[in-house]
Amino acid sequence: IFLDVIDAKNPRVNVTVFAPSIDAIEEFKVQSSSYSAEYGFGAGGIINVVMKSGTNALHGTAFEFLRNDAFDAKSYFLNFQLPAGTTPSPKNRLRRNQFGGVLSGPVVLPKYNGRNKTFWSFDYEGHRQDVETVSTTWFPNQTFRSGNLSALLSPATNPLTGKPYRSAVQIYDPLTGVPIPNNIIPASRMSSAAASLLNTYVPQPEFQQADILAYTNQMPVPQIVADNQYFFRVDQVFSQSDRLFLRYAGDYANVTQNSINPNFPVYTTSQGTNWATQWIHIFSPSMLNEFRAGLNGANDSISNPRTNTTFNPNSLGIGTYGIVSDGNRSLTPRETGVPNISLSGFSIGDLDTGNGWDIMKVWTFADNLAISRGKHSFKMGFEDRYQHMNRAAANSPRGAIGFSSNESGYDFASFLMGYPDSSSTPNGLPLTLPRANLWGAYILDEWKVTPRLTANLGLRWDYYGEATDPGGYERNLDFTHTYTMSNGAVIPTMFPATMNAKGNPAGAVKMWTQEGGFLLPRLGLAYRPADKWAIRVGAGRFSSPIH
């Protein structure tokens, strides 16, 4: 995906960081398969979006796109199957506004008239969205929270079937396996930490259905987006042979992802930037050179209400939380939060897992030379992309505790008594600093064999530099240099052998053997058997950074 022929993707997951305003787009081109040797580093489609430049006249547009629940019907599922006597929820909110404008023209200053020479264009688009979606969950009532689970022994009968909603559940003592009389957990066996977690982080039920374990809360949950996008471009015509432009694009967004438990929202802040410049020089009517350079940035940060506070998970009373892989240190303010505690009915814990923060950049430098000779149009060039990532993330930054029925016959009872079924230690937000160079070069010939047949013949070479980590934070399994254990088992070793949690430059080496690059032949044929018919055929070899 290119924005003014500059790569505009997140280098980690290969998705675009921009959705340009329609009014600011001059043109776009989609090549879905079998594209020419000019394009590389991708095995799927190629999308190139060209932004508008200014002209000699002043032009402008403004727009507002609106969606609002005032014009919509109420969601069918909003109050679906609510128990009798429950107050219905009001219409779920839908507020979506996309607004902005595009302005362009010549650069005219008191002592400079840029008509026919210097042009500018500016675009702004704002996006504000507050959308509620209906969500349901089960939260324990006060009787259950006190340890009285006797209702599980005599489940209610479904009037439609004449059978109980579910089978009876007997609670057992996790230490002896003996049934707990009447499913009432003695106060001496109740975990004070579990009671504190329930009181602090688990809402009370809004209603109670006949089935004691059916959902107790149903409500519209808001998802909030605030996004601002800017584009600014300046074009300069130096002469009939030289033209240059410089363009900036920026996208700044804040997203709040709420859940039905209001204690655990997730906040995402993202910033996308894309700089592009292109210089076109015409040597002669049959020879043209294009040089381009650019920088694409994709930064994001995911946090929770306790991020960058003095909150300490050790205060929850469920254990001591330390990063075992880093000297058992405490979680930093950036890493802190409520660990994930999961049960079948509900869960407790901050949901900003899997990603901490990213600062990612891709520098692009490329040059293309086009030469026309009779029936042949030759094109050749090279491209360099330098990928630079700073990333702190982990799937389980604060660890996790899981409760199941294995210990007591019912997972919530296991939780109340403090007997987990599984646990994992915190990973924190370990830092990685991968850097890599991607090189590409190509030559192609678009040959008009006959007035009805055109052949595009090309050869490309793509080189994917294996990533290195200048901090020495990354390691890999080494199956070449193995270690034999005392029992005779052979296991792989770690590469590089030296590393510490604070970074070791000695570990800044390539993680695996460097490939020499890929030769990628391309062939395209376009044949016009009749004036209103065209047949296109293409074949080639393609490569992708994901591979």
Buried (B, 14 or more C-beta within 10 A) or exposed (E): BBBBBBBBBBBBEBEBBBEBBEBBBEEEEEBEEBBBBBBBBBEEEBBBBBBBBBBEEEEEBEEEEEBEBEEEEEBEBBBEEBEEEEEEBEBBEBBBBBBBBBBBBBBEEEEEEBEEBBBBBBBBBEBBBBBBBBBBBBBBBEBBBBBBBBBBEEBBEEEEEEEEBBEEBBBBBBEEEEEBEEBBBEEEBBBEBBBBBBEEBBBEBBBEBEBBBBBBBBBBBBBBBBBBBBBBBBBBBEEEEEBBBBBBBBBBBEBBBBBBBEBBBBBBBBBBBBBBBBBBBBEEEEBBBBBBBBBBBBBBBBBBBBBEEEBEBEEBBBBEBBBEBBEEEBBEEBBBBBBBBBBBBBBBBBBBBEBBBBBBBBBBEBBBBBBBEEEEBBBBBBBBBBBBBBBBBBEBBBBBBBBBBEBBBBBBBBBBBBBBBEEBBBBBBBBBBBBBBBBBBBBBBBBBEEEBBBBBBBBBBBBBBBBBBEBBBBBEEBEEEEEEEEEEEEEEEEBBEEBEBEBBEEBBBBBEEEEEBBEBEBBBBBBBEEEEEEEEEBEBEBBEBEE
